[in-house]
Amino acid sequence: MFSTFLIKYGEIAIKGKNRHLFEEALVNQIRHALSKVDGDFSVMREQGRIYVDCEGDFDYDETVEALQCVFGIVGICPVMKIEDRGLDELGNDVIRFLEETLKLPSAPAGHAGDRKPDLDLDRIENDSSRVTFKVMTRRAKKSYPIPSMEVNSELGGRILDAFPQLRVDVHAPDLLVHVEIRDMIYIYSKVIPGPGGMPVGTSGRAMLLLSGGIDSPVAGYMIGKRGVVIDAVYFHAPPYTSDRAKEKVVDLAKIVAKYTGPIRLHVVNFTDIQLYIYEKCPHDELTIIMRRYMMRIAERFAAMDGSIALVTGESIGQVASQTMQSLAVTNEVCSLPVFRPLIGFDKQEIVEVAKRIDTFETSILPFEDCCTIFVAKHPVTKPNLRVIQRSELKLQEKIDEMVETAVNTTETIFVK
């Protein structure tokens, strides 16, 4: 029945003279997402709408799933696409649409209630006496000779004649029948939610500090939702962390990449640096000092990849290294801006997003990373910058050489 999808977008519509650039970026992202789906697809834009035409055989569910991973899409509407053959024929097409797509049987006048509709909509109950509807016409083609309100009235009357078991409710209907009149006419009732946001590639590139935890993959997803292309750096500490811990992070990057596109994942061997800090510095300062060196190394890779910001999964007060004072001391080593999209989230809110994007079950696998292996029993929660800088002076003999070695021996994995 459906071989066309009408794609709705949100804030792109307010971009003014640059709107076409965002529309083209969204079209390109849709084409990229559908390139992984079996079938021939054409993607076109027209007057504030984007259409996906599916030619030949295709998997409906797989197509919708791919589109739901494209940032910038707020709604995916399976549509009946017809030619303009006049209002009378349009009425016939709307009746056929309701019969075929919603499994709603028509009944002769005077026989309302003889058969109950088997509606294929989650929010409509099977009790036909309680089903209400409304027709909403959008006349984007201004040369169409009949005003929208008149089309609504005519089609509503045709629906009531064909389905006398229904009733009209213009305020809170169970069923909205949308009719968009353009060069072609599009009929739809279902709007499948998309992820929203902005198309990836419209807001620059950033470097994500990715761990095997719950937070950082969600941070990558959320910054990608604002149109940012992301790469990532992961700090590995063999033999204290296993190869399975690294595989877990690669798996998380693959899930995030479904939304953000390909990710360059830099796997840094951080063991020697951590052990050196552990040997030379006060143990209550370990987390902060290690974090500062992670940020320094992440900036090195950001410069190589053309990133103009760092991204972390930190939120205020969640752990000792994420107090206001700790974040300020960590930021001191950075020349790039540090984006923290989860900064005001509590843990449950982060978990809810992780479950929605399917990273949660992977994140809770019992394979620890370097951030959880080298943790002090009583970490400082209000570090003093001058004290931390003094402690780092104890590392001067070897730390620069160790950082160079870590950068030069990094493994880069292209995750798709």
Steps between C-alpha positions, in 0.01 A plus 500: 500500500767748602787572263557861604594662830446866574783625723428785739770713658487752783736789570655486153189688391612815686848519347410780260726548199721207605210260521582330169846405634345319796242334277772372268698372799191315621439353153861377491467342846178325395668364188793379711267325747299333224813383319516221759142387426412263217299681234516793259418834663478851363504797739359837392420830671207723419349802682593419857465127457731214409370188331644152480370295207562126516521326165444126477525268799618637834473415868257745661613443860868518411445822305315666789768385746772656284310829473448510877877524540533816289540816706287783364192287436209568736236293323484211250164471326413198283284658232264405220625703204243572227453729205252787511187367328246728661326513836264214431785260420691631800206397718514150354874484568452607863238226549736245347781628723290441813388157384843375403746665735295515819305179433184704549202332328237718339135421565176585319308787653272383778724210600732681739621268771448178301877468467768638722812644336830326560702822514871466455582796726630458855300789640161406355289243679307233310168628627373673184245706688785690668717573193507865393676663207595830345617587150787748474579634154810698414471674163867568422408527131324837508365457146279216622150639444335384824586651843630272774194539722272399216717195429482407869122527500455301180738221600357485853153452355624225269664321794180519707298361209741210455563434870185599694644337810749789527431848632672835459700666778697806389656560845641164614449241227629145523590505131646786298472458124759730344467608137782704346425649161812571297595406143399156624256430784619323814267328747622377836390447859805363675796713607789285624725710724857566390792597725476875427803725524717622215656306211846368578768708334332839539676600826868407470703214651579408862708241688309281746678348800333160482510244780316175559254664739143617458559873470748569221314311222188700589707821486621401152143436387378832637778711350448319169133593522605864477662436162856437623722239334682305770820303531600337826795414721501207742765448769595136534713360786622146426549266678280665764221525245429213263461487124134436570480846660633649176253295294221633721599858417520416129149352526375819666660709227321289238163567664567874519623497139155382387387854579812710449663329203853349493723564803879496517568331834851560640598231753775642722720272715485692826652244738850644542366851554256380764762297683740794496237734643411235758868478602576874516182680602277501811239229463207726581596707193537204260166536325538874438858476372421201278201687366713804420741285297211336319378843397848600382528186287144537368591850382794359305266271306244777463764709323588208271137432406388860462277503807428836657368381837520215750191313626465310828221319680543687828212637707534721804550314826461146369844389623799667669662599171178675390454758772510863389850537642624181331358598162663843528841344575456253213406778258815696583716283275270538198534759228192366316149546637367198691136410436315302766150432364403304814612767745154549657373143470459263793599136461148372436450748217826385341400135539166567330674646194753213499215249492324687223807501275597139593836572664393413856527121485848523347613766749415284803701199381751417780821603321671786682694782336796700627278758668363240740823301558715786633264669744603635839304390805457862611538729194519872549166664418609865514844502341713811512655584163834613644528182709427284195754691290762450772431127503540484124850647532602161642424349158730729302781251454308252282144612437556684169682203353224268621231716342690500168531122514130461579401724210739337253395144589125568493284258304237670281188303415250622239160415641194495275 
